Amino acid sequence: MRTTLTLEDDVAGQLTRLQRQQRRPMKDIINEALRRGLRELAAPAKARPRFTTQPLEVGECLVGSIDNVADVLAAAEDEHFR
């Protein structure tokens, strides 16, 4: 099949370097790159290891309720204005 592709500069540069290194026709380089890329795109996603975090005991809450931001800030700054 014959078609026209518009390549971005970085892709065209990589293809040209590969063509010079391997001394193969550009058509062969592009077809091989597309075959590899299409195989990778069609393959199921690789399972990534599950990320977990370890809990840390920080003790009991030093403020009665953290719903009132002013009280929490006052306790954090050691102010006794209430």
URNOR-V909309 format. One record per residue. N is the residue number from 0. SS is DSSP state (~ for helix, > for strand, _ for the rest). PSI is psi in radians with two decimals (none if undefined). NEAR is the number of other C-alpha atoms within 12 Angstrom. Layout:
<<N;SS;PSI;NEAR> <N;SS;PSI;NEAR>>
This chain:
<<0;_;2.44;5> <1;_;2.28;5> <2;_;2.91;6> <3;_;2.29;7> <4;_;2.48;10> <5;_;1.99;9> <6;_;2.52;13> <7;_;2.75;10> <8;~;-0.74;10> <9;~;-0.67;11> <10;~;-0.77;16> <11;~;-0.68;17> <12;~;-0.74;14> <13;~;-0.72;18> <14;~;-0.73;27> <15;~;-0.75;22> <16;~;-0.78;17> <17;~;-0.72;21> <18;~;-0.74;20> <19;~;-0.74;14> <20;~;-0.76;13> <21;~;-0.16;13> <22;_;0.92;14> <23;_;2.76;17> <24;_;2.57;17> <25;~;-0.66;21> <26;~;-0.76;20> <27;~;-0.74;17> <28;~;-0.81;24> <29;~;-0.77;23> <30;~;-0.74;16> <31;~;-0.74;18> <32;~;-0.73;19> <33;~;-0.72;16> <34;~;-0.83;14> <35;~;-0.77;14> <36;~;-0.72;13> <37;~;-0.65;14> <38;~;-0.75;13> <39;~;-0.71;13> <40;~;-0.59;12> <41;~;-0.36;12> <42;_;2.59;11> <43;_;2.62;9> <44;_;2.44;9> <45;_;2.41;9> <46;_;2.28;8> <47;_;2.60;6> <48;_;2.50;6> <49;_;2.33;6> <50;_;2.20;7> <51;_;2.70;6> <52;_;2.61;6> <53;_;2.35;6> <54;_;2.69;6> <55;_;2.18;6> <56;_;2.06;7> <57;_;0.07;7> <58;_;-3.03;7> <59;_;2.81;8> <60;_;2.30;12> <61;_;-0.19;15> <62;_;2.58;18> <63;_;-0.88;12> <64;_;2.41;14> <65;_;0.17;15> <66;_;-0.51;10> <67;_;1.86;12> <68;~;-0.65;13> <69;~;-0.73;18> <70;~;-0.72;20> <71;~;-0.78;20> <72;~;-0.68;19> <73;~;-0.72;17> <74;~;-0.66;20> <75;~;-0.57;15> <76;_;0.11;11> <77;_;0.77;14> <78;_;2.46;12> <79;_;1.06;12> <80;_;-0.05;10> <81;_;none;10>>
